[in-house]
């Protein structure tokens, strides 16, 4: 990492307004050490944005781990979509199946301010089982994140079976198993990656994009900004501060 990058990091730290900024500084020092090791051992160079994203994510994970644990109830899950940490993008995906018609998948990518960066609505000719369709949607989401050259990524889905299959370290020779293996390999290209479960109410825009794949406006494939036909849904969505 160049001296200019370190200066940029120092400037960014000075602009951060949070009580635990000293903890963040310590985590950034560890991240710099990690970045040096990555460069020496693997030849992989991390930018100052990568280091910041990794430091934020690691500190947040540590702070969550220090909180008293209690049984998780269904009401504990946030019913709204939440913005990711700074320098991180969040990818939400979903799938919709219409019998005799096919499978629709939806992908929406947003930054830490909640701004929509990219969307995808795609119709697949084959009619897959819902879990497989969800896995395909997730794979498409990771591919789109890679195209954006993202380094810190959070992927969210309302499919528990997919989340469990991803975290389960065992061989699965089914079609879904092969797709999940592809997802694992693709996720290794990011400096920071996490896969999380959310309820359907927090995944509404991705769900609507999956359904949009069957509309005449979409014509089987929509790619880019959020569709004008669905823009009212963005304004209706409630995002907590």
N, C-alpha and C positions, 0 to 999 in steps of 0.2 A: 504494500500500500504506500502511495507516495506521500510526501510531506504535505502537499496541497490537500489531499484527502483527509489527513489528520486535522489540518486547520479547518476544513469544512465541517468535520465532526464536532470540533470545539465550538464553532459558531452555532451549530444546530443545538448543542447542549445548552448554550447560554440562552436560547430562546424558549426552552422548555419550562413550563410552569406546572410543576408537580412537587408534592411534599417529599417524595422519595427520590429526588433527582440525584442525591449522593449514592443511592443504591444503583441507579441507572448508570452512573459514571463508573462504579466498580464493575458492573456487568459489561460495560463497553471495553474496559481494560482487559477483561477475560476474553471478550470477543476479538480484540486485536491480537492477543496471543494465539487464539484459535485460527484466525486468518493467516497468521505467519506460518503455523504448522500446516495448514491446508496448501499454502503456496510451496513450501519446502517438500512436503511428503507426496502431494498429489498434483502439484503444478496448477492448482485451481486458484484463481485470483478473485477475491471478494472486494467489491466496491465499498465505499463508506456507507452507501444506502443499504447494501446487504448486511453490513455489520450492525447498523442501527436496527434494522428489522429483526435480526437474530437476537440482539440484546433486549429489545422490547418483549419479544415472544418468550425468551428464557426467563426474564424477570417476572413476567405475568404468570408463567407456569409455576415458578417458585413461590410466588405470593399466594396463589390459589392452593398450592400443596400445604402451606402453613396454616390455612384456615381450618378450624375444627370440623371434622367430618361428621356427617349425619346422614341418615337414610334418605335416599332420593325419592321424592314423591312425584306423581305425574304433574302436579301443579307447580313443581319447581322449574320446569322447562319454560324458557321465555317464549311467549306466544307472538313476539314481534321479531322482525329481522333487526340485527344489531350491526353497527359498523365494525370493521376489523381494526386492529391496532395500526399505528402509523407505519407507513412504508410497506403495508401488506394489502393484498387484494383478496377479496372473498368471492368464491365461485359457488353459485347455487344451481343445482340441476334437478330435473324431475322428468318423469316419463308418463305417457298416457296411452292407453290401448283402446282401440275401437274395433270390435269384432268385425271380421270380413273386410276391414279397411286397412289395418296396419298399425304401426306404432309411431307415436310422436314423441320427440325428446325436446326439452327446453334447457337452455343454458343462459345464465345472466351473471356478469362479472362486474363488481363494483369496487371502488377504492375506499380508503379509510374515511372519506367524507360522505360516503354513500352515493357518490356520483356513478352513474352507469357508464362503464367503459365499453362494454361489448355484449351482444346477445346473439343467440343462435336458436333457431326454431327449425327442426328438421323432421321430415316424415320418412320412416323406414317402411319398405314394402312388406317385410315379413312381420308376422304377429308373434312377438316374443312373450314369454312369461314375464310378469311385472318385475321380478327381481333382476332378470337378465336385462330387461329394457332399462332399468335404473342404472345398472352397471355400465351399459353402453353410453348412457347419458353422462355418467361420471367421467368415463374415458374421454368423451368429446370435450367435456369441460376442462380437463387437464391439458388436452391438446391445444385448446384455444388459449389457455393461460401461458403455455410455452410459446405460442406465436407472439404473445405480448411481451415476451422476454422477462416475465415476472420471476422474482427470486424468493419472495415470501408469500406463501399461498395457504389459504384456509378453504377447504371444500366442505360444503354442507349438503346433507340429503335427509329426506324424511323416511328413508328405507333402512330400517334397523338391520335387516338381513344382510344388506350390502356392507354396512359398517362392521358387523361382526365377522363377515367373511374376509374383509380387508385386514383386520387386526389378528385374525387367526392364522398362525404360522404353521400351516400344514398343506400337504399336496392335495389338490382337488382337480381331477381329470375331466370334470364336466365342462360344458361350454362356458358357464358362468365363472368357473375356476380359472379358465384361460384368460377371460376378460379381466378378472381381478388381478391376475399376475401381470398383465399389461399395465394396469393402473399402478401397481407397486413400482414397476420399472420406470414408468414415466415420472412418478413422483420423486424419484431419486435425483432428477435433474434440478430440483429446487434446493436452495440453501436452507429453507425452512418450509415444512409442509405438515399440515394436520388435517384429519378427516373427522368430521363431527356429525352427530345426529341432531336434527331439529324437528319440531312438530310441523305438520302441514301448514298451520296458520303463519309460521315464520318463513314459509317457502312458497308463498302464494304467487309471486311473479314468475318463478321458474315453472310452476304448475300451469299457469296461463299460457306461457310460451310453448309448453308441450302440447297443449290443446290447440294452440294457434297453428300448429303444423298441418292440421286437417282443413284449415279454412281456404277459401278460394283466393284470398288476398296473399297468402303465403306461397301457394303453388308448390308445396312440398319442401321448400327451402327458403329460409329467411336468415340473413347474415348482416350484422352491423349494429346500428343504433337500435334503441327500443322501438318496436313497430308503432306507427302513429295510431293504428286501430286500437291499440291497447294502452295508449299513453295516459288515459284517465285513471288507470289502475295504479300507476306510479304516484299520481297526486293523492289518491285515496289511501295509499299505504301509510301506516303510522310507524315512524322510526323514532324510538326513544332517544334522548340526548345521551 
